[in-house]
């Protein structure tokens, strides 16, 4: 099988924990080179994954003719510069979210990549979760009727760490919403097949002392009329976390427990009511039997890499085009404006 040859810019962090292991399992991908901030770290990554080459700067990696595509997993402040450099080198790009520091900067990156004839996708890998795909299919098939309400919560414990780029507005652009809520907002749109059209939000730093938010609640009105809530936190202990993704329609529900995150799994409580009938004045709580939806769990990162590689090798549309990540960033920017102005923001 023909394989897409990859280079990784920023081979520590999420790349080392998740994406490179997923890449190593992908049948149509080959890891050629890794890059880190110094050669000692780069060589350590190269040896760990058994790839041929290591670099301590992106320019040398991008000049390598044996590389077809790059995965960029550096601090957000570096994304735009590195993505455009990759486009100059003719490398296709998979880049971690957010695409750039602002949606305006992200639009410039998109246009630049188009002008250079390279494809760019965003690292919204949760779309490849087995239950996420099942929920999307069920809604598309009308099994819960018209979606009217949705809720998601995604959290972690992220205490003060001096020098951490995710806790800096200058380097990360935002906090809990920018890092975690971004996935939930994207999944609201992706699973229901609709876009956000209105936003209201609260952002606070309640527990820690860094300048970005450790607590976020975003309310979304979708183009299909559904009303959604996304909560993201850096201040809920991991042992207390409940990662939720839930959709309610006028004919049923899809309630996912731990179906989001970095590991494909969790449980899905699905109920399809069919003919709902008339008003029940008694309003007794009823125990309804959920329906089991069979899925096959796997590695979301492998699916992400295989999907991107297939798009490049066989000239297919990207499953997660970076344009969609830029729109999610516009939603997040609207959420920050809503908090600051105490107003609803139209998109």
C-alpha positions in Angstrom: 0.0 0.0 0.0 1.2 3.5 -0.9 2.0 5.5 2.2 2.0 9.2 3.0 5.4 10.3 4.4 5.0 12.4 7.5 7.1 14.9 9.4 6.1 16.0 12.9 6.7 19.6 14.0 6.5 19.7 17.8 7.0 16.0 18.6 6.5 16.3 22.4 3.3 16.7 24.3 0.1 15.5 22.5 2.2 14.3 19.5 4.2 12.0 21.7 1.3 10.8 23.8 -1.3 10.3 21.2 -0.8 11.3 17.6 2.5 9.6 16.8 1.4 6.3 18.4 -1.8 6.6 16.3 0.3 7.3 13.2 2.5 4.2 13.8 -0.7 2.1 13.5 -1.9 3.8 10.3 -1.6 1.5 7.3 -1.2 4.3 4.8 1.2 6.5 6.8 4.9 6.5 7.5 6.8 8.6 10.0 9.9 10.0 8.4 11.1 12.8 10.7 10.5 14.5 14.0 11.4 18.0 15.1 11.8 19.4 18.6 13.2 22.6 20.1 16.7 21.1 20.5 18.5 18.2 19.0 18.7 16.3 22.3 14.9 16.2 22.5 14.6 15.5 18.8 16.9 12.6 18.9 15.1 11.2 21.9 11.9 11.3 20.0 13.5 9.8 16.9 14.9 6.9 18.8 11.6 6.3 20.7 9.7 6.0 17.4 12.4 4.5 15.3 12.0 7.0 12.5 15.0 7.9 10.2 15.5 11.6 10.9 15.5 14.2 13.6 15.6 18.0 13.3 15.8 20.9 15.8 14.1 23.5 13.5 11.1 23.4 11.2 13.0 24.9 8.2 15.3 21.9 7.9 12.4 19.5 8.3 10.3 21.3 5.7 13.3 21.3 3.2 13.4 17.5 3.4 12.2 16.0 0.0 11.3 12.7 1.6 8.4 14.4 3.5 4.9 14.8 1.9 2.9 16.1 4.9 3.5 17.6 8.3 1.6 17.4 11.6 2.0 20.6 13.6 1.6 20.4 17.4 3.4 23.4 18.7 2.1 26.3 20.8 -0.7 28.2 19.1 1.3 31.3 18.7 3.6 29.5 16.2 0.9 27.9 14.1 0.3 30.5 11.4 4.0 31.0 10.7 4.8 27.3 10.6 1.7 26.4 8.5 2.6 29.1 5.9 6.2 27.8 5.8 4.9 24.3 5.2 2.8 25.6 2.4 5.8 27.3 0.9 7.6 23.9 1.0 4.6 22.2 -0.7 3.8 20.1 2.3 0.2 19.2 3.1 -0.8 20.1 6.7 -2.6 18.6 9.7 -2.5 21.2 12.4 -3.7 21.1 16.0 -6.5 23.5 17.0 -6.9 26.4 17.0 -5.4 27.0 13.6 -4.0 30.4 14.6 -4.3 33.0 17.3 -7.4 34.6 15.8 -9.9 33.6 13.2 -8.7 36.5 11.0 -5.2 35.1 11.1 -6.6 31.6 10.4 -8.4 32.9 7.3 -5.1 34.3 6.0 -3.5 30.9 6.6 -6.3 29.2 4.7 -6.0 31.5 1.7 -2.2 31.1 1.7 -2.5 27.3 1.6 -5.0 27.5 -1.2 -2.7 29.8 -3.2 0.1 27.2 -2.7 -2.0 24.3 -3.7 -1.7 22.4 -0.4 -4.4 20.9 1.7 -4.8 21.8 5.4 -6.9 20.0 8.0 -7.5 20.6 11.7 -6.8 18.2 14.5 -10.3 17.8 15.7 -9.9 14.0 16.2 -12.9 13.5 18.4 -15.0 13.4 15.3 -13.5 10.0 14.7 -14.9 8.5 17.9 -17.1 5.5 17.4 -20.0 6.8 19.4 -19.7 10.3 18.0 -20.0 8.8 14.5 -23.0 6.7 15.7 -24.7 9.8 17.1 -24.2 11.7 13.9 -25.7 8.8 11.9 -28.7 8.5 14.2 -29.5 12.2 14.0 -29.0 12.2 10.2 -31.5 9.3 10.0 -34.1 11.2 12.0 -34.1 8.7 14.9 -34.5 11.4 17.6 -36.6 13.6 15.4 -35.6 17.3 15.2 -32.8 18.1 17.6 -34.0 20.8 20.1 -31.4 20.7 22.9 -27.8 19.6 23.4 -25.3 19.7 26.2 -21.6 19.0 26.5 -19.0 19.1 29.4 -15.3 18.6 29.0 -12.9 19.2 31.8 -9.5 18.5 33.4 -7.5 19.5 36.4 -4.9 22.1 35.2 -3.3 23.9 38.2 -0.9 26.9 38.0 2.3 26.0 36.1 4.6 28.9 35.6 5.7 29.2 32.0 3.0 26.9 30.6 1.9 28.3 27.2 -1.7 27.1 27.6 -2.1 29.4 30.6 -0.9 32.5 28.7 -3.2 34.6 26.5 -0.2 35.6 24.4 0.8 32.0 23.6 -2.4 30.1 23.8 -5.1 32.6 22.9 -7.4 31.4 25.7 -8.0 28.9 28.4 -10.5 26.1 29.1 -12.8 27.0 26.2 -10.0 27.4 23.7 -8.3 24.1 24.7 -11.3 21.9 25.6 -14.5 23.6 24.7 -13.3 23.9 21.1 -13.9 20.2 20.7 -17.4 20.4 22.1 -18.5 23.3 20.0 -17.1 21.5 16.9 -19.0 18.3 17.8 -22.3 20.2 18.3 -22.0 21.4 14.7 -20.6 18.2 13.3 -23.1 15.7 14.9 -26.2 17.8 14.2 -25.0 19.0 10.8 -25.7 22.6 11.5 -23.8 25.8 12.3 -23.9 28.1 15.3 -25.7 31.4 14.6 -25.9 33.1 18.0 -23.7 33.0 21.1 -23.9 34.0 24.8 -21.2 33.1 27.4 -19.6 33.4 30.8 -15.9 33.1 31.2 -14.1 33.2 34.6 -10.9 32.3 36.5 -12.4 30.9 39.7 -9.8 28.6 41.1 -6.3 29.3 39.8 -4.2 32.5 39.1 -3.3 32.4 35.5 -4.7 35.0 33.0 -6.8 32.7 30.9 -10.2 31.3 32.0 -10.4 28.1 34.1 -14.2 28.0 33.8 -16.4 28.6 30.8 -20.0 28.2 29.9 -21.2 28.9 26.3 -24.8 29.0 25.1 -25.4 28.4 21.4 -28.4 28.8 19.2 -27.9 26.7 16.1 -29.2 27.4 12.5 -31.6 24.4 13.0 -33.0 26.1 16.1 -31.5 23.8 18.7 -30.3 25.4 21.9 -27.0 24.1 23.3 -24.8 24.5 26.3 -21.0 23.8 26.4 -19.2 23.8 29.7 -15.4 23.5 29.8 -13.2 23.7 32.9 -9.6 23.5 34.0 -10.6 23.3 37.7 -12.6 20.1 38.1 -10.5 17.2 39.5 -9.9 14.4 37.0 -11.5 11.9 39.3 -14.7 14.0 39.5 -14.9 14.5 35.7 -18.0 13.5 33.7 -17.3 14.1 30.0 -20.7 14.5 28.5 -22.1 14.8 25.0 -25.9 14.8 24.8 -28.5 15.5 22.2 -32.3 15.6 22.8 -34.9 15.7 20.0 -38.7 15.7 19.8 -38.6 11.9 19.3 -35.7 10.7 21.5 -32.3 11.2 23.0 -28.6 10.4 22.6 -26.7 10.7 25.9 -23.0 9.9 25.7 -20.9 9.4 28.9 -17.1 9.7 28.3 -17.6 9.3 24.5 -15.4 12.3 24.1 -11.7 12.6 25.2 -8.5 11.2 23.9 -9.5 7.5 24.1 -12.3 6.0 22.1 -14.9 4.5 24.5 -17.6 5.4 26.9 -21.3 4.6 27.0 -24.2 5.8 24.9 -27.7 5.9 26.3 -30.0 6.0 23.2 -33.8 6.2 23.3 -35.9 6.4 20.2 -39.5 7.1 21.0 -41.3 6.8 17.7 -44.9 8.1 18.1 -44.8 10.3 21.2 -48.5 10.7 21.5 -50.4 13.4 23.4 -49.8 15.4 26.6 -49.5 13.3 29.8 -50.9 15.4 32.6 -49.7 12.9 35.2 -46.0 13.6 34.4 -44.8 10.5 36.2 -41.2 9.6 35.8 -41.0 6.6 33.6 -38.3 4.1 33.2 -37.7 3.7 29.5 -35.6 1.0 28.0 -32.6 2.4 26.1 -31.4 0.9 22.9 -28.0 -0.5 22.5 -26.0 0.8 19.5 -23.2 -1.5 18.5 -19.9 0.2 17.6 -16.3 -0.9 17.2 -13.9 1.1 19.3 -10.5 2.0 17.9 -7.7 4.6 17.9 -9.2 8.0 17.0 -5.7 9.3 16.1 -5.1 6.4 13.7 -8.4 7.1 12.1 -7.5 10.8 11.8 -4.1 10.1 10.2 -5.5 7.4 7.9 -8.3 9.8 6.8 -6.0 12.6 6.1 -3.5 10.4 4.3 -6.2 8.9 2.2 -7.4 12.4 1.2 -3.9 13.3 0.0 -3.0 10.0 -1.6 -6.3 9.6 -3.5 -7.2 13.3 -3.9 -10.4 13.0 -1.8 -12.1 15.8 0.2 -10.7 16.3 3.7 -13.0 15.0 6.5 -11.9 17.8 8.8 -11.1 20.8 6.7 -9.4 23.6 8.5 -12.1 26.0 7.4 -14.4 24.4 9.9 -11.9 24.9 12.7 -11.7 28.6 11.8 -15.5 28.9 12.1 -15.4 27.3 15.5 -12.7 29.9 16.4 -15.2 32.6 15.3 -17.7 31.1 17.7 -15.2 31.2 20.5 -14.2 34.8 19.8 -18.0 35.6 19.9 -18.2 33.9 23.3 -15.3 36.0 24.7 -17.0 39.1 23.3 -20.3 38.1 24.9 -18.7 37.7 28.3 -17.0 41.1 28.0 -20.0 43.0 26.7 -22.8 41.1 28.4 -24.5 40.8 25.1 -25.7 38.1 22.7 -23.4 37.9 19.7 -24.7 37.1 16.2 -22.5 35.2 13.7 
